[in-house]
Amino acid sequence: MPARQLTFDLAHRPSLSGEDFLIAPANVQAITWIDTWPNWPSQVMAISGPAQSGKTHLAHVFMAMSNAHLIDAADINQDMARNLVEGNSALVIDNADSIAGSAREEVLFHILNMLKETGHHAVLCSRNPPARWGASLPDLQSRLNALLHVAIEDPDESLLAAVMVKQFTDRQLRLDSAAIDYILPRMERSFNFVNEIVSAIDNLALREQRKITIPLIKQAMETLQHNDMET
């Protein structure tokens, strides 16, 4: 499917942070649940998904709607837990799955209990679904298994192409459909790779003062592949 057509096939959700969010089957469930806040069946919702999939974007939408406080899971400790919940109407805990296997498991367990007591809400963002975190504290893992959870799935080709077009457009670059059609069958199927290849193409074009052509795209992709093999 030509790239110019892809830009119209997927809906754009206006963002409260001023950016557009592309709506596709891979992420529509997560978007729908964010939009239904505060009418959730429980106080806490977990959003899981791969890197660059839009978890942070949706977390910021939730923050704007609920005046939520954002904190990275690595920064949570026992001393702040009560003030964190009682002092904020809502929370976003990013990289929440990093808690598994650490002393912070007990802290998160207390936070979840306090959220239930206060009626405040929280969004937990993670790479992996909560049921797969493997927390060593049985009571915590049981609570995680029961969370309202929505996953942002791996993107299909249409979404990858649309995200790629948007990223090039954000950089004030315009590619024709042939360029997108060249990249898609040769790329890793991930949001993260879209970000890497767009950056690589843009940087190479700037560095060598060249137009973005198929040969330049091929060179950028080969450089990325070479770098991946060395790491």
N, C-alpha and C positions, 0 to 999 in steps of 0.2 A: 504494500500500500504506500503510495507516495507520501513523503514527509509533509508536504504542504496540506494534504488532506487530513493527516493525523492531528494536526493542530486544532481542527474543528470537531473531530470525532469524540473527544473527551471534554466533559464539562469542566469549567473553572469555578472553583469556590472562592469568592472574595475572602481574603484573610484579614483578621483584625490587626495583623502586624504589617499590612500593606503589600503582601505578596499574594500571588495566585497559587492555589493548590489544585492540582489536576485530580479529578475524580474518576476512578476506574473500579472494576470489580475487585481489584486487589486491596483497595483501601476504603471502599464505600461503607462497610460495616462500622469501622472505627469512626469515620466522620459522622455517621448517623447517631452513634451513641454520645459523642461529644455534643452534638446539637440538641440532644434530648435532656442534657443536664438542666435542672437538678432532679429530674424525674427518673432517677436510676432505682433499680430494685435493691441496691445496697449502697453503702457509703463509699466504697472503693472500686475503681475500675483499673484494670491492668491493660496496657497496650504493648504488644510485642511486635517486633519486626526487624529486618536487617538494617544495617547501616545505610544512611541516606534515604530511608524509606518514607520519612515524613513524620516520625514520632515527635521530634522536637517541635516541628511546626504545629501539630495538633495540640501539643502540651501548651504552647504559647496562646493558642486560640482559647483553650480552657482557662488559662491564667487571666486573660483579658475578660472573659465572661464572669469568672468567679472571684476575681481578685486573689487568686491562689499564690502562695509563696513557693518558689522553686528552690530545691536543694538537691545536691548530688548525694547519692547514697553513701559515698566515701566520707562525707562530712558529718554524718549523723553520729551522735553519741548519746549516752544515757542521760547526761545532765540536761540536755536541751529538749528531750523528747516531749515532756509535758508542755513546756512553753511553746514548742513548735506546733502542737495540735491546738492548744487552748488559745494561743495568741494569733491564730490565722483562721480565716473562714474556710480555707481550702488549701491543699498542698499538691505539689507535683514533686515526686521523688524520681529523679533521673538515674539511669544505670542501676536500677533497683536490684537486678539479679546479681550484682557484685557483692551483695550482702551474704549470699549463701556461703557457708563454711567459715564465717568470721564471727567475732564476738558481737557484731551488730545485729545478728539474727534476733537476739532477745530484745534489742531496742525496737526493731521493726515490729515484733510481736506486740510489744507494749503500745506502740503507735497505732496499730490496727485496732487494738482493744479500746484505746482512747477515742479514736474516730467514731467507733460504734457508740460510745457513751455520750459524746458531744453532738453527734449527728452531723459533724463536719465531713466534707468529702475530700477524696484524694485520687490522683492518677499516678499509677506506677508505670514507668517506662522501662523497657528492657529488651534485650536482643531475643531472649528465650521466653516461652510461655511460663507462667509461674509454676505450673505443675511439673516443669522440668528443671527447676532451680536446684533441686536436691539439697534442701536445707537440712542441717543435722538436727535441728530442734523439731521434734515430731509435731508439737502443737502448732508451730509456725507453718510447717509444710502442709498440715491439714487445713489451716486457714487459707493458704495460698491456693490449694487445690479447689477451694470453694469460691474463689473470687470471680466476679464478673470479668471476663477476659475477652478481648478482641485482638485478632492478629492482622497485621498488614502483611499480606502474602507476597511471595516473590512476583515481580512484575511480568506481565506478558509482553509480547513484542510491541503491541500498539502503545502501551504505557511507556515502555523504554524509549520508543521513538519520540513520543510527545514530550517526555522529560528532557530528552536530548535537545530537541528543537527549542524548548523553553530556556535551557541553560545557555545555548548559543545566542538566543535572542537577548537574554539578560546581559550578555557580554557585547551586545550590539553587533553581533555577527549573524549573517544569514547564509544558510546552506541550502543547496537545491536538493531535490528528492533523491538524485543519484548518489549524493554523498551519504545520506542517511541509509539508503539501501545497501551501500557498500559496507558500512560499519556494522549494521545489525547482525548479519550472519557470522561475523568474525569476532564478536565481542562476548565477554562473560555476561551472563544474564543477571545483572545486579545493578541496583541504584548506585552503589559505590563506584562501579566501573564506569558508569555514565559520567560521573563527576571527574574521574581520573582521565578519561579519554578526551573530554571537552577541554579540560585544563591543558593536557598535553598538546592538543592541536592548536589551541590559542597561543600557548607559549612558544611553540615552534614557529608558527606563522609570524609572531612578533619578533622573535630573535633573528630569524633569517629574512625578515621583510618580504615574505612571500604570500601570495594569495592562497586561500584554502582550496586545494584541489585534491583529487584522488591520490596522486603520488605523495603529496604532503601528509594526507591522512594515513596512508600506508606506512610512511616513515615514522609517524608518531606512534602508531600501534606497535610497530616492530621495536621501537625504543622502550615502550611500556613492557612488552613481553620480555625483552632482554633484562630490564631492571628487575622484573619479578623473578626471573631465573637466578639472579645473583643474590637475592635476599632470602 
